[in-house]
Amino acid sequence: MTAETNLLEVRGLEVTFPIPGREVRACQNVDLTIAPGQIHAVVGESGSGKTMLARSTLRLLPPPALITAGSIHFEGRDLVEASELEMRKVRGARIGMIFQEPLVSLNPALRIGRQMAEAMRLHTDLPMEEIRAKAVEMLRAVRMPDPEGCLSRYPHEFSGGMRQRIMIASVMMMRPALLLADEPTTALDAVVQREVLDIMADIVKEFGTSIMLVSHDLGVVARYADEATVMEKGVVVEQGASGKLLAQPSHPYTQKLLSSLPKPPTSSRASTEVRQPLLSARDIEVHYETPSRWPFGKPRLHRAVAGMSLDIHADEMVGLVGESGSGKSTLGRALIRLKDPSAGSVTLDGQDILSLSGTALRDVRRQLQIIFQDPYSSLNPRMRIGALVGEGLRHIDDISPTKARERVLDMLDAVGLGRGYADRFPHEMSGGQRQRVAIARALVSRPRLVVADEPVSALDITIQAQILDLLRDLKNRFDFACLFISHDLGVVESICDRVLVMYKGRVMEEAGAAALFARPSHPYTCRLMNAAPMLEAGQDGYGLKDIERLPPADLGAFFDADIHADAYQLRAVGPGHKVAFQRLIIYSPRVLADVRHSNGRYGFPWRPFLLST
């Protein structure tokens, strides 16, 4: 590829943070080229300089960062030497950027239509009617439902995936030649992630837009990127075609990243022994009231969890997977009384914990702990680490302050931090270290059950591997059960004994981890697995795992939460393997002949005679 044919060409780029007494180089002698219509991935751990490279292209570095050397040629002109006025003409018009969290770049006080029109009002003289028409056209292109109605709504009214689509539509209204996507799918579940990335790939094909994709997800890189650049501590260590680079990495750092990928177990860990469960939940319902869209209208009832039942045994790691909004976190909080269920029962060693209150409830809660998704928001920034970890010991009457302090220090040692971290504050620690603090706080009271709610979703791949290894070791050492909530199927396959697949408040499938990933039976489980790109080691190196699962031919037999109401049952299809089927609806003999099948769904007369299994 010659310099004349490259859309973007970075040569010898250096980005420096001048700190009193020394200089920190975020990027060092970085070279990178992107051709027209190409998806170029930039991968590496947190702090490797990926985001600084992307921001340098738009000259949007956070102060006091400076470009101290190198050139960035875009469409033949050096952006490093360009004036601020020239950069304003480039930003948005020729180079667009999609940030990791769309709420950061979407104004919560402005309607979507006004925000989408902003760039075109700055860069064109088009009337508002034409701008609005282009906004609707682009929202339709990114597959937004009701694109006209979206323009009058606010960002908080949309899910994370929908907000990311809106950001893509906003950026693409100007038809930029280059799109900078900084971790655009980090916080999204597998299904939404694939939808967003497929849209970005379609944009490349339709408009010829090039994309710089900043990511730490090697599966995403393997599926979507043409070229890849690997960065470590601000330095480019390897470049090349993404398939060849991942299949045959030559640099030790790239090999380290690939070796950190979650690996499936060599044998099944699910026990077939009939045992008394540690925690048993039956027919759990969790309802939320949402305000009516109409003045003086009745609040609407949302069933976040709709009749869920599960058992967790004393030595199990049970995975709970599903897309965002399926009710996973709500169920986890309901099981430990952080959210009171609307109906159902929860027992711990046969004791009904939903009827407890006061001292009795406090005693039980010491046995039930949670690790939150974002440790930074769940750790008090004004408290030192030792005090934060020791919070779980405050209500234990038979432990002295000296013994409590010693247990806290021992727990910091156990999670790999060391006793010296007890006097630090959360802001002095990295994301992985804060997650270790969250684990230490959950385990210091010696709980019997831990709910781990997306504990590694925001971590890069190497830190993720460390936290997963830590959880395994601590589980064996302290002998606790764990409900592991995640949307990352690779992580769940590597660490969990048994897996429940959840959708719209219900269990669609339940099986041992090995059986579920080898033989998924429900169409929704197949959909999840097809959405998640995963790498595996083969004879020719690492490559995309072939997990394209075909849904069963007779879809009408399976329960679908989008179509059906409560006609629902879990039926055994193998040892320890249950799948959600439609409950058989029996009508009176007079109308039984009218039952018909259409388009994979059953069409019944409106009034059934009885329900039967």
C-alpha positions in Angstrom: 0.0 0.0 0.0 1.5 3.3 -1.1 1.4 6.6 0.9 -0.9 8.1 -1.8 -3.5 5.4 -1.4 -3.6 5.5 2.4 -6.5 7.4 4.0 -4.6 7.8 7.3 -0.9 7.6 7.9 0.7 8.0 11.3 4.5 8.2 11.5 6.7 8.5 14.6 3.9 9.7 16.8 4.8 10.6 20.4 2.2 11.7 23.0 3.7 13.0 26.3 2.2 13.8 29.7 4.5 16.4 31.2 4.5 15.8 35.0 6.7 17.8 37.4 10.0 16.0 37.6 9.5 13.6 34.7 7.6 12.9 31.4 5.2 10.0 30.8 5.0 8.9 27.2 1.6 7.5 26.3 2.6 6.8 22.7 6.2 6.2 21.6 7.2 6.3 17.9 3.9 4.9 16.7 3.5 4.0 13.0 0.1 3.1 11.5 -1.7 3.2 8.2 -5.4 2.8 7.3 -6.5 2.3 3.7 -10.0 3.4 2.4 -12.8 1.0 3.3 -10.6 -0.8 5.8 -11.3 -1.8 9.4 -8.1 -1.5 11.4 -8.1 -2.7 15.0 -5.8 -1.4 17.7 -5.5 -3.8 20.6 -3.8 -4.0 24.0 -4.3 -3.8 27.7 -5.6 -0.7 29.6 -2.9 1.9 29.6 -1.3 0.7 26.3 -1.9 3.9 24.5 -4.8 2.8 22.2 -7.2 5.6 23.2 -4.4 8.3 23.1 -3.6 7.2 19.5 -7.3 7.6 18.5 -7.7 10.9 20.2 -4.4 12.2 18.7 -6.0 11.8 15.3 -8.6 14.4 16.2 -6.3 16.5 18.4 -8.6 15.8 21.3 -6.0 14.9 23.9 -6.9 15.4 27.6 -4.7 18.1 29.2 -1.8 18.2 29.9 -1.1 15.6 27.1 0.8 16.9 24.1 1.9 15.6 20.7 5.6 16.1 20.9 6.8 14.4 17.8 5.6 12.7 14.6 3.0 13.4 11.9 -0.6 12.4 11.2 -1.4 12.6 7.6 -5.1 12.4 6.7 -6.3 12.8 3.1 -2.8 14.2 2.3 -2.6 16.9 5.0 -0.7 16.8 8.3 -3.2 17.2 11.2 -0.4 17.8 13.7 0.5 21.1 11.9 -3.1 22.1 11.2 -4.6 25.1 13.0 -7.6 24.8 15.4 -9.8 26.3 12.7 -8.8 23.6 10.2 -9.3 20.9 12.8 -12.9 22.1 13.4 -13.6 21.5 9.7 -12.2 18.0 10.0 -13.9 16.9 13.3 -17.3 15.5 12.6 -17.2 16.3 8.9 -14.3 14.0 7.7 -13.4 12.2 10.9 -16.1 11.0 13.4 -15.6 9.4 16.8 -17.7 6.9 18.8 -16.8 6.9 22.4 -16.9 3.9 24.8 -19.9 5.3 26.8 -22.4 7.1 24.6 -24.0 8.8 27.6 -20.7 10.8 28.0 -21.1 12.3 24.5 -25.0 12.6 24.5 -26.4 15.6 26.3 -29.1 14.3 28.7 -31.0 17.6 28.6 -31.4 17.7 24.8 -33.6 15.6 22.5 -32.0 13.2 20.1 -33.1 15.1 17.0 -31.5 18.3 18.2 -28.2 16.5 19.0 -28.1 14.7 15.7 -28.6 17.9 13.8 -25.8 19.7 15.5 -22.9 18.6 13.2 -24.8 19.3 10.0 -25.9 22.8 11.2 -22.2 23.6 11.9 -20.8 22.2 8.6 -23.7 22.7 6.1 -26.3 25.3 5.1 -29.1 22.7 4.7 -32.5 23.7 6.1 -33.8 21.9 9.2 -36.3 19.9 7.1 -33.6 18.3 5.1 -31.4 17.7 8.2 -34.3 16.0 9.9 -34.9 13.8 6.9 -31.2 12.8 6.8 -31.4 12.0 10.6 -34.4 9.7 10.1 -32.7 8.1 7.1 -29.6 7.3 9.1 -31.5 6.1 12.1 -33.3 3.7 9.8 -29.9 2.6 8.4 -28.7 1.6 11.9 -32.0 -0.3 12.4 -33.6 1.9 15.0 -37.2 1.1 15.6 -39.5 4.1 15.0 -36.8 6.5 13.7 -39.2 9.4 13.5 -40.3 9.0 17.1 -36.6 8.7 18.3 -35.9 12.3 17.4 -38.3 13.6 20.1 -36.9 11.4 22.9 -34.1 11.8 25.4 -31.0 9.7 25.8 -32.1 8.1 29.1 -35.1 6.6 27.3 -32.9 4.2 25.4 -30.9 1.1 26.3 -27.1 1.1 26.0 -27.2 -0.7 22.6 -29.8 1.8 21.3 -27.7 4.8 22.5 -24.7 3.3 20.7 -26.7 3.0 17.5 -27.8 6.7 17.9 -24.2 7.7 18.2 -23.2 5.8 15.1 -26.1 7.4 13.2 -25.2 10.9 14.5 -21.6 10.5 13.4 -22.4 9.0 10.0 -24.8 11.8 9.0 -21.9 13.7 7.6 -20.6 10.6 5.8 -17.1 10.9 7.3 -14.2 9.2 5.6 -12.8 7.8 8.9 -14.6 6.5 12.0 -12.8 6.2 15.3 -14.5 3.7 17.5 -13.1 3.6 21.0 -14.3 0.4 22.7 -17.8 0.9 21.3 -19.2 -2.4 22.6 -17.3 -3.0 25.9 -20.4 -2.7 28.2 -22.8 -4.4 25.7 -24.0 -8.0 25.8 -23.1 -10.4 23.1 -26.4 -10.0 21.1 -26.3 -6.2 21.1 -22.5 -6.2 20.5 -23.0 -8.2 17.3 -25.8 -5.9 16.1 -23.7 -2.8 16.6 -20.6 -4.3 15.0 -22.6 -5.7 12.1 -24.0 -2.2 11.6 -20.5 -0.7 11.5 -19.3 -3.4 9.0 -22.3 -2.6 6.8 -21.4 1.1 7.0 -17.9 0.2 5.6 -19.5 -1.7 2.7 -22.2 0.9 1.9 -20.3 4.2 2.4 -16.7 3.1 2.0 -15.9 4.5 5.5 -12.7 3.3 7.1 -12.8 2.4 10.8 -10.1 2.5 13.5 -11.5 0.0 16.0 -10.0 0.3 19.5 -10.7 -2.9 21.4 -9.3 -5.4 23.9 -11.7 -8.2 22.6 -9.6 -10.4 20.4 -12.7 -12.3 19.2 -14.2 -9.1 17.9 -10.9 -8.3 16.2 -10.7 -11.7 14.5 -14.3 -11.5 13.2 -14.4 -7.9 11.9 -10.9 -6.4 11.5 -8.8 -6.5 8.3 -5.6 -5.3 9.9 -4.5 -5.2 13.5 -2.0 -3.2 15.5 -0.9 -4.5 19.0 0.3 -1.9 21.5 2.1 -2.3 24.8 2.9 0.6 27.1 2.6 3.1 24.2 4.8 1.1 21.8 3.6 -0.8 18.7 4.9 -4.4 19.2 3.2 -6.1 16.2 1.2 -5.3 13.1 -0.3 -7.2 10.3 -3.4 -8.9 8.8 -5.6 -9.7 11.8 -6.2 -13.4 10.9 -2.5 -14.1 10.4 -1.4 -12.0 13.4 -3.8 -13.8 15.8 -3.1 -17.2 14.3 0.7 -16.9 14.4 1.7 -14.1 16.8 5.4 -13.5 16.8 5.8 -11.0 19.7 5.7 -12.4 23.3 3.2 -9.7 24.4 0.7 -10.8 21.7 1.2 -14.4 22.7 0.6 -13.3 26.3 -2.8 -11.7 25.3 -3.9 -14.9 23.5 -2.8 -17.1 26.4 -5.0 -15.1 28.7 -8.2 -16.0 26.8 -10.7 -18.0 28.8 -10.3 -21.7 28.1 -13.0 -24.4 28.4 -12.5 -27.1 31.0 -11.1 -30.4 29.9 -13.8 -32.4 31.6 -17.3 -31.8 32.9 -17.6 -30.4 36.4 -21.3 -30.7 36.8 -22.3 -33.2 39.5 -25.1 -35.7 38.8 -25.4 -36.6 42.5 -28.8 -35.7 44.1 -28.0 -33.4 47.0 -29.8 -30.9 49.2 -29.2 -27.4 47.8 -27.6 -24.6 49.8 -30.0 -22.0 48.4 -33.3 -22.8 46.7 -35.5 -20.3 45.0 -39.0 -21.1 43.7 -41.3 -19.0 41.5 -39.4 -15.8 42.1 -41.2 -12.7 40.8 -39.8 -9.2 40.8 -42.1 -6.4 39.5 -41.3 -2.8 38.9 -43.9 0.0 38.4 -43.1 2.4 35.6 -44.9 5.7 35.1 -47.6 5.8 32.4 -46.9 7.8 29.3 -50.3 9.4 29.5 -51.3 12.0 32.1 -53.2 10.5 35.0 -52.7 7.0 33.5 -52.1 4.0 35.7 -48.5 2.9 36.3 -47.4 0.1 34.1 -46.2 -3.1 35.7 -42.8 -4.5 34.4 -42.0 -8.2 35.3 -38.2 -8.1 35.5 -38.2 -11.7 36.9 -41.1 -13.9 35.9 -41.4 -17.1 37.9 -37.8 -18.1 38.1 -36.7 -21.2 40.0 -33.1 -22.4 40.7 -31.0 -24.3 43.1 -27.4 -23.6 44.1 -25.4 -26.3 45.9 -22.7 -25.6 48.5 -19.7 -26.2 46.2 -21.1 -24.9 42.9 -20.2 -22.1 40.6 -23.5 -21.5 38.8 -23.4 -19.3 35.7 -26.3 -17.0 34.8 -26.2 -15.6 31.2 -28.4 -13.6 29.0 -28.5 -10.2 27.2 -28.9 -6.9 29.0 -32.4 -6.5 30.5 -33.0 -10.2 30.9 -33.3 -9.9 34.7 -29.9 -11.4 35.7 -28.8 -8.7 38.1 -32.3 -8.3 39.5 -32.6 -12.0 40.3 -29.1 -12.0 42.0 -30.1 -9.1 44.2 -33.5 -10.7 45.0 -31.8 -13.9 46.2 -29.8 -12.0 48.8 -32.5 -9.6 49.8 -31.0 -6.5 48.3 -34.3 -6.4 46.4 -37.4 -7.9 47.9 -39.2 -10.3 45.5 -42.8 -9.6 44.7 -43.6 -13.3 45.0 -42.0 -16.6 45.5 -39.8 -18.2 48.1 -36.0 -18.3 48.9 -34.5 -20.7 51.4 -31.0 -21.0 52.7 -30.4 -24.4 54.2 -34.1 -24.9 54.5 -34.7 -21.5 56.3 -37.1 -19.1 54.6 -35.0 -15.9 54.3 -37.9 -13.8 52.9 -39.7 -13.8 56.2 -36.7 -12.7 58.2 -36.2 -9.1 59.5 -34.0 -7.3 62.1 -31.3 -9.2 63.7 -32.2 -12.5 62.1 -31.9 -11.0 58.6 -28.6 -9.3 59.5 -27.2 -12.7 60.7 -28.3 -14.3 57.4 -26.9 -11.6 55.3 -23.4 -12.3 56.6 -23.7 -15.6 54.7 -24.8 -13.9 51.5 -22.5 -11.4 49.8 -22.2 -9.7 46.4 -19.4 -8.5 44.1 -20.7 -5.5 42.1 -19.9 -4.9 38.4 -18.2 -1.6 38.9 -16.0 -1.6 42.0 -15.2 2.1 41.8 -18.9 3.1 42.2 -19.4 0.7 45.1 -16.3 1.7 47.0 -16.5 4.8 49.2 -13.8 7.1 47.8 -13.3 8.7 51.2 -12.5 5.5 53.0 -9.2 3.6 53.1 -9.1 0.1 51.7 -8.7 -1.5 55.1 -11.8 0.2 56.4 -13.8 -0.8 53.2 -12.8 -4.4 53.5 -13.6 -4.5 57.2 -17.1 -3.2 56.8 -18.4 -6.8 56.5 -17.1 -7.5 60.0 -18.8 -4.6 61.9 -21.9 -6.7 62.9 -20.0 -9.8 64.1 -20.2 -9.6 67.8 -17.6 -12.2 68.7 -14.6 -10.6 66.9 -12.4 -8.0 68.5 -11.0 -5.0 66.6 -7.6 -6.5 66.7 -8.8 -9.8 65.2 -10.9 -7.9 62.7 -7.9 -5.9 61.5 -5.8 -9.1 61.2 -8.5 -10.8 59.2 -8.7 -7.8 56.8 -4.9 -7.9 56.3 -5.0 -11.7 55.8 -7.8 -11.2 53.2 -5.8 -8.5 51.3 -2.9 -11.1 51.2 -5.3 -13.7 49.9 -6.5 -11.6 47.0 -2.9 -10.8 46.0 -2.7 -7.2 47.1 -0.7 -7.3 50.2 -1.1 -5.7 53.6 0.4 -2.4 52.5 -2.7 -1.6 50.5 -4.8 -1.3 53.7 -4.0 2.4 54.0 -4.6 3.4 50.4 -7.7 5.0 48.8 -9.6 3.5 45.9 -8.5 6.2 43.4 -4.9 5.2 44.0 -5.5 1.7 42.5 -6.1 0.3 39.0 -9.4 -1.3 37.9 -8.1 -4.8 38.5 -6.8 -3.9 42.0 -10.2 -2.3 42.9 -11.9 -5.5 41.8 -9.7 -7.5 44.1 -10.7 -5.1 46.9 -14.4 -5.8 46.1 -13.7 -9.5 46.3 -11.9 -9.2 49.6 -14.8 -7.2 51.0 -17.3 -9.9 49.9 -15.3 -12.8 51.4 -14.0 -11.3 54.6 -17.1 -12.4 56.5 -16.7 -16.0 55.3 -20.0 -16.1 53.3 -21.5 -19.3 52.1 -22.9 -17.8 48.9 -21.4 -15.0 46.8 -23.3 -13.3 43.9 -20.7 -12.1 41.4 -22.4 -9.6 39.2 -20.4 -9.1 36.0 -17.1 -9.0 38.0 -14.8 -8.9 34.9 -16.8 -7.2 32.2 -15.0 -3.9 32.4 -11.5 -5.4 32.6 -9.0 -6.0 29.8 -8.2 -9.6 28.9 -5.0 -10.1 31.1 -6.5 -8.6 34.2 -9.7 -10.6 33.5 -7.7 -13.8 33.5 -6.1 -12.9 36.8 -9.4 -12.2 38.5 -10.9 -15.5 37.2 -7.9 -17.4 38.5 -8.3 -15.6 41.8 -12.0 -16.5 42.1 -11.2 -20.2 41.4 -8.5 -20.3 44.0 -10.5 -18.4 46.6 -13.5 -20.7 46.0 -11.4 -23.8 46.7 -9.7 -22.1 49.7 -12.8 -20.7 51.5 -15.4 -23.2 50.2 -18.3 -20.9 49.1 -20.9 -21.3 46.4 -21.1 -18.6 43.7 -23.8 -17.3 41.3 -21.7 -15.9 38.5 -23.6 -13.4 36.4 -22.1 -12.5 33.0 -22.8 -11.9 29.4 -19.4 -13.2 28.3 -20.0 -16.9 27.3 -16.3 -17.7 27.1 -15.8 -16.6 30.7 -18.8 -18.6 31.8 -17.7 -21.7 30.0 -14.3 -21.6 31.6 -15.3 -21.1 35.2 -18.8 -22.4 35.8 -20.0 -25.9 36.7 -23.6 -25.3 35.6 -25.2 -22.6 33.5 -28.7 -21.1 33.3 -29.7 -19.1 30.2 -32.1 -16.3 31.1 -34.3 -14.2 28.8 -37.0 -11.7 29.8 -37.1 -12.9 33.4 -37.3 -16.6 32.6 -35.0 -19.6 32.3 -34.7 -20.7 28.7 -32.2 -23.5 29.3 -30.3 -25.1 32.1 -27.4 -27.6 31.9 -23.9 -28.4 32.9 -21.4 -26.0 31.2 -19.9 -28.7 29.0 -23.3 -30.1 27.9 -24.7 -26.6 27.2 -21.9 -25.4 25.0 -21.6 -28.7 23.2 -25.4 -29.2 22.6 -27.4 -26.0 23.0 -31.1 -26.8 22.5 -33.2 -23.7 22.9 -33.2 -21.2 19.9 -32.3 -18.3 22.2 -29.2 -20.2 23.5 -28.1 -20.8 19.9 -28.6 -17.1 19.2 -26.4 -16.1 22.2 -23.6 -18.4 21.1 -23.8 -17.3 17.5 -23.5 -13.7 18.6 -20.3 -14.1 20.7 -17.1 -14.3 18.7 -14.6 -16.6 20.5 -11.1 -17.7 19.7 -9.7 -21.1 20.2 -6.2 -22.7 19.8 -5.8 -25.0 16.8 -3.1 -26.7 14.9 -2.5 -23.5 12.8 -2.7 -21.2 15.8 -5.6 -19.2 17.2 -8.7 -18.7 15.1 -12.4 -18.0 15.4 -14.2 -20.8 17.1 -16.8 -22.5 14.9 -19.8 -22.3 17.1 -22.5 -21.5 14.5 -25.4 -23.2 16.2 -28.5 -24.0 14.2 -31.8 -23.6 16.0 -34.1 -26.7 16.1 -36.4 -27.1 13.1 -39.6 -27.1 15.2 -39.4 -23.7 16.8 -43.1 -23.8 17.6 -42.4 -26.3 20.4 -40.1 -23.9 22.4 -41.2 -21.2 24.7 -40.7 -17.7 23.4 -40.9 -14.8 25.9 -41.6 -12.4 23.1 -44.7 -14.2 22.0 -46.1 -16.2 24.8 -47.3 -15.3 28.3 -47.3 -17.9 31.0 -47.7 -21.1 29.0 -44.3 -22.2 30.1 -42.5 -25.3 31.4 -38.9 -26.6 31.8 -38.6 -30.1 30.3 -35.7 -32.5 30.8 -33.9 -33.3 27.5 -30.9 -35.1 29.1 -29.2 -35.7 32.5 -29.3 -32.3 34.2 -30.3 -30.6 31.0 -33.6 -28.7 30.9 -35.2 -26.6 28.2 -38.2 -24.2 28.1 -41.1 -25.6 26.1 -44.5 -24.3 25.6 -47.0 -25.8 28.0 -49.5 -28.0 26.3 -52.8 -26.2 26.1 -55.8 -28.5 26.1 -59.2 -27.3 24.9 -62.6 -28.7 25.1 -63.2 -31.5 22.6 -65.4 -29.2 20.5 -62.6 -26.8 19.7 -59.6 -29.2 19.9 -59.8 -29.7 16.1 -59.4 -25.9 15.6 -55.8 -25.9 16.9 -53.6 -25.1 14.0 -49.9 -24.3 13.4 -48.8 -21.3 11.5 -45.3 -19.8 10.8 -43.7 -21.8 13.6 -46.3 -20.5 16.1 -49.4 -21.9 17.4 -52.7 -20.1 16.8 -55.4 -21.0 19.4 -58.9 -19.9 20.0 -58.9 -17.2 22.7 -60.4 -19.1 25.6 -58.7 -22.4 26.7 -60.5 -25.0 28.8 -57.6 -25.9 31.0 -53.8 -25.9 31.2 -51.9 -29.1 31.6 -48.3 -30.3 31.5 
